[in-house]
Amino acid sequence: MSRSNLNIRELTTDERLDLIEELWESLETSPVELVLSETQRQELDRRVEEMDRDDNPGILWEEVMSQIRNRRETPNRNATHGGCRN
């Protein structure tokens, strides 16, 4: 595996989130390459069964990403100067 000369620390938060999304989507396109241990497979089966019993479908990925980006754009009301709490 070769690494590109991409310096992740130089990317903005939005660029990093976009990169995470691209990486995640790249894994979705090739699930055969992902090998699960028996413990992981059992846990995944348990979660799928739990999800099938639950009427709440959860939150779409796009909505999760939107919420994360909105948090980054909205100043934190509890933030203090210098990183110290009063």
N, CA, C and O atoms as a GROMACS GRO file, in nm:
protein
  344
    1MET      N    1   0.084  -0.118   0.000
    1MET     CA    2   0.000   0.000   0.000
    1MET      C    3   0.089   0.124   0.000
    1MET      O    4   0.178   0.137   0.083
    2SER      N    5   0.064   0.212  -0.092
    2SER     CA    6   0.140   0.336  -0.094
    2SER      C    7   0.058   0.446  -0.030
    2SER      O    8  -0.065   0.446  -0.038
    3ARG      N    9   0.126   0.540   0.033
    3ARG     CA   10   0.058   0.653   0.096
    3ARG      C   11   0.081   0.776   0.010
    3ARG      O   12   0.190   0.798  -0.041
    4SER      N   13  -0.024   0.854  -0.005
    4SER     CA   14  -0.007   0.977  -0.080
    4SER      C   15   0.060   1.079   0.011
    4SER      O   16   0.076   1.056   0.131
    5ASN      N   17   0.096   1.189  -0.046
    5ASN     CA   18   0.162   1.295   0.032
    5ASN      C   19   0.060   1.388   0.096
    5ASN      O   20   0.093   1.503   0.126
    6LEU      N   21  -0.060   1.342   0.117
    6LEU     CA   22  -0.165   1.421   0.178
    6LEU      C   23  -0.133   1.443   0.326
    6LEU      O   24  -0.114   1.347   0.401
    7ASN      N   25  -0.129   1.570   0.367
    7ASN     CA   26  -0.108   1.601   0.508
    7ASN      C   27  -0.245   1.630   0.568
    7ASN      O   28  -0.299   1.739   0.552
    8ILE      N   29  -0.298   1.533   0.639
    8ILE     CA   30  -0.433   1.542   0.693
    8ILE      C   31  -0.447   1.662   0.786
    8ILE      O   32  -0.554   1.724   0.791
    9ARG      N   33  -0.345   1.694   0.859
    9ARG     CA   34  -0.352   1.805   0.954
    9ARG      C   35  -0.370   1.941   0.885
    9ARG      O   36  -0.412   2.038   0.948
   10GLU      N   37  -0.340   1.947   0.758
   10GLU     CA   38  -0.358   2.073   0.683
   10GLU      C   39  -0.500   2.088   0.628
   10GLU      O   40  -0.536   2.196   0.580
   11LEU      N   41  -0.580   1.983   0.634
   11LEU     CA   42  -0.716   1.988   0.582
   11LEU      C   43  -0.808   2.059   0.681
   11LEU      O   44  -0.788   2.054   0.802
   12THR      N   45  -0.909   2.124   0.628
   12THR     CA   46  -1.011   2.184   0.713
   12THR      C   47  -1.097   2.072   0.771
   12THR      O   48  -1.089   1.957   0.727
   13THR      N   49  -1.178   2.106   0.869
   13THR     CA   50  -1.267   2.007   0.929
   13THR      C   51  -1.362   1.950   0.824
   13THR      O   52  -1.382   1.828   0.819
   14ASP      N   53  -1.419   2.035   0.741
   14ASP     CA   54  -1.509   1.986   0.636
   14ASP      C   55  -1.437   1.894   0.538
   14ASP      O   56  -1.493   1.793   0.495
   15GLU      N   57  -1.314   1.927   0.504
   15GLU     CA   58  -1.237   1.841   0.412
   15GLU      C   59  -1.209   1.707   0.477
   15GLU      O   60  -1.214   1.604   0.410
   16ARG      N   61  -1.179   1.705   0.606
   16ARG     CA   62  -1.156   1.578   0.675
   16ARG      C   63  -1.282   1.494   0.681
   16ARG      O   64  -1.278   1.373   0.660
   17LEU      N   65  -1.397   1.558   0.709
   17LEU     CA   66  -1.524   1.486   0.710
   17LEU      C   67  -1.555   1.429   0.572
   17LEU      O   68  -1.604   1.316   0.561
   18ASP      N   69  -1.528   1.506   0.468
   18ASP     CA   70  -1.548   1.456   0.331
   18ASP      C   71  -1.458   1.335   0.304
   18ASP      O   72  -1.501   1.239   0.240
   19LEU      N   73  -1.335   1.341   0.352
   19LEU     CA   74  -1.242   1.229   0.333
   19LEU      C   75  -1.291   1.105   0.406
   19LEU      O   76  -1.285   0.994   0.352
   20ILE      N   77  -1.340   1.122   0.529
   20ILE     CA   78  -1.396   1.009   0.604
   20ILE      C   79  -1.511   0.947   0.528
   20ILE      O   80  -1.522   0.825   0.518
   21GLU      N   81  -1.598   1.033   0.474
   21GLU     CA   82  -1.713   0.985   0.399
   21GLU      C   83  -1.668   0.907   0.275
   21GLU      O   84  -1.724   0.802   0.244
   22GLU      N   85  -1.569   0.959   0.205
   22GLU     CA   86  -1.518   0.889   0.085
   22GLU      C   87  -1.459   0.754   0.122
   22GLU      O   88  -1.482   0.654   0.053
   23LEU      N   89  -1.383   0.749   0.231
   23LEU     CA   90  -1.325   0.622   0.275
   23LEU      C   91  -1.433   0.522   0.311
   23LEU      O   92  -1.427   0.405   0.272
   24TRP      N   93  -1.533   0.568   0.385
   24TRP     CA   94  -1.643   0.480   0.425
   24TRP      C   95  -1.715   0.425   0.302
   24TRP      O   96  -1.743   0.305   0.294
   25GLU      N   97  -1.746   0.513   0.207
   25GLU     CA   98  -1.815   0.470   0.086
   25GLU      C   99  -1.731   0.372   0.005
   25GLU      O  100  -1.785   0.283  -0.060
   26SER      N  101  -1.600   0.388   0.009
   26SER     CA  102  -1.513   0.296  -0.065
   26SER      C  103  -1.520   0.156  -0.004
   26SER      O  104  -1.504   0.056  -0.075
   27LEU      N  105  -1.542   0.147   0.126
   27LEU     CA  106  -1.556   0.016   0.191
   27LEU      C  107  -1.689  -0.049   0.156
   27LEU      O  108  -1.698  -0.171   0.144
   28GLU      N  109  -1.791   0.032   0.139
   28GLU     CA  110  -1.924  -0.020   0.105
   28GLU      C  111  -1.924  -0.087  -0.032
   28GLU      O  112  -2.002  -0.180  -0.055
   29THR      N  113  -1.840  -0.040  -0.122
   29THR     CA  114  -1.841  -0.094  -0.258
   29THR      C  115  -1.770  -0.228  -0.269
   29THR      O  116  -1.784  -0.297  -0.370
   30SER      N  117  -1.694  -0.266  -0.167
   30SER     CA  118  -1.621  -0.393  -0.174
   30SER      C  119  -1.633  -0.470  -0.042
   30SER      O  120  -1.531  -0.495   0.023
   31PRO      N  121  -1.755  -0.509  -0.002
   31PRO     CA  122  -1.773  -0.577   0.127
   31PRO      C  123  -1.709  -0.715   0.134
   31PRO      O  124  -1.683  -0.765   0.244
   32VAL      N  125  -1.684  -0.777   0.020
   32VAL     CA  126  -1.624  -0.910   0.019
   32VAL      C  127  -1.485  -0.907   0.080
   32VAL      O  128  -1.440  -1.006   0.138
   33GLU      N  129  -1.416  -0.796   0.068
   33GLU     CA  130  -1.281  -0.784   0.121
   33GLU      C  131  -1.276  -0.774   0.273
   33GLU      O  132  -1.170  -0.796   0.333
   34LEU      N  133  -1.388  -0.741   0.335
   34LEU     CA  134  -1.392  -0.729   0.480
   34LEU      C  135  -1.412  -0.866   0.542
   34LEU      O  136  -1.511  -0.934   0.514
   35VAL      N  137  -1.319  -0.908   0.626
   35VAL     CA  138  -1.327  -1.038   0.690
   35VAL      C  139  -1.361  -1.017   0.837
   35VAL      O  140  -1.288  -0.949   0.910
   36LEU      N  141  -1.472  -1.076   0.881
   36LEU     CA  142  -1.514  -1.064   1.019
   36LEU      C  143  -1.474  -1.188   1.098
   36LEU      O  144  -1.477  -1.300   1.046
   37SER      N  145  -1.436  -1.168   1.223
   37SER     CA  146  -1.412  -1.282   1.311
   37SER      C  147  -1.548  -1.340   1.349
   37SER      O  148  -1.651  -1.277   1.325
   38GLU      N  149  -1.550  -1.457   1.408
   38GLU     CA  150  -1.676  -1.518   1.449
   38GLU      C  151  -1.745  -1.431   1.555
   38GLU      O  152  -1.867  -1.419   1.554
   39THR      N  153  -1.669  -1.372   1.645
   39THR     CA  154  -1.725  -1.283   1.748
   39THR      C  155  -1.788  -1.160   1.684
   39THR      O  156  -1.897  -1.119   1.723
   40GLN      N  157  -1.720  -1.101   1.586
   40GLN     CA  158  -1.775  -0.984   1.517
   40GLN      C  159  -1.903  -1.021   1.441
   40GLN      O  160  -2.000  -0.945   1.441
   41ARG      N  161  -1.902  -1.138   1.378
   41ARG     CA  162  -2.019  -1.182   1.302
   41ARG      C  163  -2.139  -1.203   1.396
   41ARG      O  164  -2.251  -1.164   1.363
   42GLN      N  165  -2.114  -1.264   1.512
   42GLN     CA  166  -2.222  -1.285   1.608
   42GLN      C  167  -2.278  -1.152   1.658
   42GLN      O  168  -2.399  -1.135   1.670
   43GLU      N  169  -2.189  -1.056   1.687
   43GLU     CA  170  -2.232  -0.925   1.733
   43GLU      C  171  -2.312  -0.854   1.624
   43GLU      O  172  -2.413  -0.791   1.653
   44LEU      N  173  -2.267  -0.863   1.502
   44LEU     CA  174  -2.339  -0.802   1.391
   44LEU      C  175  -2.478  -0.865   1.376
   44LEU      O  176  -2.576  -0.794   1.356
   45ASP      N  177  -2.485  -0.997   1.385
   45ASP     CA  178  -2.615  -1.066   1.377
   45ASP      C  179  -2.707  -1.020   1.490
   45ASP      O  180  -2.826  -0.998   1.468
   46ARG      N  181  -2.651  -1.007   1.611
   46ARG     CA  182  -2.730  -0.962   1.726
   46ARG      C  183  -2.787  -0.822   1.701
   46ARG      O  184  -2.904  -0.796   1.729
   47ARG      N  185  -2.702  -0.733   1.649
   47ARG     CA  186  -2.746  -0.596   1.623
   47ARG      C  187  -2.851  -0.589   1.512
   47ARG      O  188  -2.946  -0.511   1.521
   48VAL      N  189  -2.835  -0.671   1.410
   48VAL     CA  190  -2.933  -0.673   1.301
   48VAL      C  191  -3.067  -0.723   1.354
   48VAL      O  192  -3.172  -0.667   1.320
   49GLU      N  193  -3.065  -0.827   1.437
   49GLU     CA  194  -3.189  -0.878   1.496
   49GLU      C  195  -3.255  -0.771   1.583
   49GLU      O  196  -3.377  -0.754   1.579
   50GLU      N  197  -3.174  -0.700   1.662
   50GLU     CA  198  -3.227  -0.593   1.747
   50GLU      C  199  -3.287  -0.481   1.662
   50GLU      O  200  -3.393  -0.428   1.695
   51MET      N  201  -3.220  -0.446   1.555
   51MET     CA  202  -3.267  -0.342   1.466
   51MET      C  203  -3.399  -0.385   1.399
   51MET      O  204  -3.489  -0.303   1.382
   52ASP      N  205  -3.409  -0.512   1.362
   52ASP     CA  206  -3.531  -0.561   1.299
   52ASP      C  207  -3.650  -0.554   1.394
   52ASP      O  208  -3.764  -0.535   1.349
   53ARG      N  209  -3.626  -0.568   1.525
   53ARG     CA  210  -3.734  -0.561   1.624
   53ARG      C  211  -3.773  -0.417   1.658
   53ARG      O  212  -3.883  -0.392   1.707
   54ASP      N  213  -3.683  -0.322   1.631
   54ASP     CA  214  -3.704  -0.183   1.667
   54ASP      C  215  -3.778  -0.110   1.556
   54ASP      O  216  -3.744  -0.124   1.438
   55ASP      N  217  -3.881  -0.033   1.593
   55ASP     CA  218  -3.958   0.044   1.494
   55ASP      C  219  -3.888   0.172   1.453
   55ASP      O  220  -3.924   0.232   1.352
   56ASN      N  221  -3.788   0.217   1.529
   56ASN     CA  222  -3.719   0.342   1.500
   56ASN      C  223  -3.609   0.316   1.396
   56ASN      O  224  -3.515   0.242   1.424
   57PRO      N  225  -3.622   0.375   1.278
   57PRO     CA  226  -3.523   0.347   1.173
   57PRO      C  227  -3.388   0.416   1.194
   57PRO      O  228  -3.292   0.388   1.122
   58GLY      N  229  -3.379   0.506   1.292
   58GLY     CA  230  -3.253   0.577   1.315
   58GLY      C  231  -3.242   0.702   1.231
   58GLY      O  232  -3.343   0.757   1.186
   59ILE      N  233  -3.118   0.746   1.209
   59ILE     CA  234  -3.092   0.871   1.135
   59ILE      C  235  -3.012   0.837   1.010
   59ILE      O  236  -2.917   0.759   1.014
   60LEU      N  237  -3.051   0.896   0.899
   60LEU     CA  238  -2.978   0.876   0.774
   60LEU      C  239  -2.837   0.933   0.785
   60LEU      O  240  -2.816   1.032   0.855
   61TRP      N  241  -2.742   0.871   0.717
   61TRP     CA  242  -2.603   0.914   0.720
   61TRP      C  243  -2.589   1.061   0.680
   61TRP      O  244  -2.512   1.136   0.740
   62GLU      N  245  -2.663   1.101   0.579
   62GLU     CA  246  -2.656   1.240   0.532
   62GLU      C  247  -2.697   1.336   0.643
   62GLU      O  248  -2.638   1.444   0.657
   63GLU      N  249  -2.798   1.298   0.722
   63GLU     CA  250  -2.843   1.384   0.832
   63GLU      C  251  -2.737   1.390   0.943
   63GLU      O  252  -2.714   1.496   1.002
   64VAL      N  253  -2.674   1.277   0.970
   64VAL     CA  254  -2.566   1.275   1.071
   64VAL      C  255  -2.454   1.369   1.029
   64VAL      O  256  -2.406   1.449   1.109
   65MET      N  257  -2.413   1.360   0.903
   65MET     CA  258  -2.306   1.447   0.854
   65MET      C  259  -2.348   1.593   0.859
   65MET      O  260  -2.267   1.680   0.892
   66SER      N  261  -2.472   1.622   0.826
   66SER     CA  262  -2.523   1.759   0.831
   66SER      C  263  -2.519   1.812   0.975
   66SER      O  264  -2.481   1.927   0.998
   67GLN      N  265  -2.559   1.730   1.069
   67GLN     CA  266  -2.557   1.772   1.210
   67GLN      C  267  -2.415   1.799   1.257
   67GLN      O  268  -2.391   1.895   1.331
   68ILE      N  269  -2.321   1.716   1.216
   68ILE     CA  270  -2.180   1.736   1.254
   68ILE      C  271  -2.130   1.867   1.197
   68ILE      O  272  -2.066   1.946   1.267
   69ARG      N  273  -2.157   1.890   1.070
   69ARG     CA  274  -2.111   2.014   1.007
   69ARG      C  275  -2.176   2.137   1.071
   69ARG      O  276  -2.110   2.239   1.089
   70ASN      N  277  -2.304   2.128   1.105
   70ASN     CA  278  -2.372   2.240   1.169
   70ASN      C  279  -2.314   2.270   1.306
   70ASN      O  280  -2.304   2.386   1.345
   71ARG      N  281  -2.275   2.168   1.379
   71ARG     CA  282  -2.212   2.190   1.510
   71ARG      C  283  -2.081   2.264   1.497
   71ARG      O  284  -2.046   2.347   1.580
   72ARG      N  285  -2.008   2.232   1.391
   72ARG     CA  286  -1.879   2.298   1.371
   72ARG      C  287  -1.897   2.445   1.336
   72ARG      O  288  -1.811   2.528   1.367
   73GLU      N  289  -2.009   2.479   1.271
   73GLU     CA  290  -2.034   2.616   1.229
   73GLU      C  291  -2.099   2.701   1.338
   73GLU      O  292  -2.091   2.823   1.335
   74THR      N  293  -2.164   2.637   1.434
   74THR     CA  294  -2.234   2.708   1.541
   74THR      C  295  -2.142   2.721   1.661
   74THR      O  296  -2.094   2.621   1.713
   75PRO      N  297  -2.117   2.844   1.707
   75PRO     CA  298  -2.031   2.862   1.825
   75PRO      C  299  -2.091   2.794   1.947
   75PRO      O  300  -2.213   2.794   1.966
   76ASN      N  301  -2.005   2.736   2.028
   76ASN     CA  302  -2.047   2.668   2.149
   76ASN      C  303  -2.076   2.772   2.257
   76ASN      O  304  -1.988   2.850   2.294
   77ARG      N  305  -2.198   2.775   2.306
   77ARG     CA  306  -2.235   2.873   2.408
   77ARG      C  307  -2.160   2.852   2.538
   77ARG      O  308  -2.144   2.946   2.616
   78ASN      N  309  -2.113   2.730   2.562
   78ASN     CA  310  -2.043   2.700   2.686
   78ASN      C  311  -1.893   2.719   2.675
   78ASN      O  312  -1.820   2.702   2.773
   79ALA      N  313  -1.846   2.754   2.556
   79ALA     CA  314  -1.702   2.771   2.535
   79ALA      C  315  -1.652   2.891   2.614
   79ALA      O  316  -1.721   2.992   2.629
   80THR      N  317  -1.530   2.877   2.665
   80THR     CA  318  -1.469   2.986   2.739
   80THR      C  319  -1.340   3.024   2.671
   80THR      O  320  -1.286   2.948   2.592
   81HIS      N  321  -1.291   3.141   2.701
   81HIS     CA  322  -1.167   3.186   2.642
   81HIS      C  323  -1.050   3.110   2.701
   81HIS      O  324  -1.046   3.086   2.821
   82GLY      N  325  -0.954   3.074   2.617
   82GLY     CA  326  -0.833   3.010   2.665
   82GLY      C  327  -0.851   2.864   2.702
   82GLY      O  328  -0.758   2.801   2.753
   83GLY      N  329  -0.968   2.809   2.678
   83GLY     CA  330  -0.992   2.668   2.705
   83GLY      C  331  -1.012   2.637   2.852
   83GLY      O  332  -1.014   2.520   2.890
   84CYS      N  333  -1.027   2.738   2.937
   84CYS     CA  334  -1.046   2.717   3.080
   84CYS      C  335  -1.191   2.740   3.116
   84CYS      O  336  -1.258   2.826   3.060
   85ARG      N  337  -1.240   2.662   3.211
   85ARG     CA  338  -1.375   2.682   3.260
   85ARG      C  339  -1.373   2.774   3.381
   85ARG      O  340  -1.278   2.773   3.459
   86ASN      N  341  -1.477   2.852   3.394
   86ASN     CA  342  -1.488   2.940   3.510
   86ASN      C  343  -1.560   2.872   3.622
   86ASN      O  344  -1.578   2.931   3.729
   0.00000   0.00000   0.00000
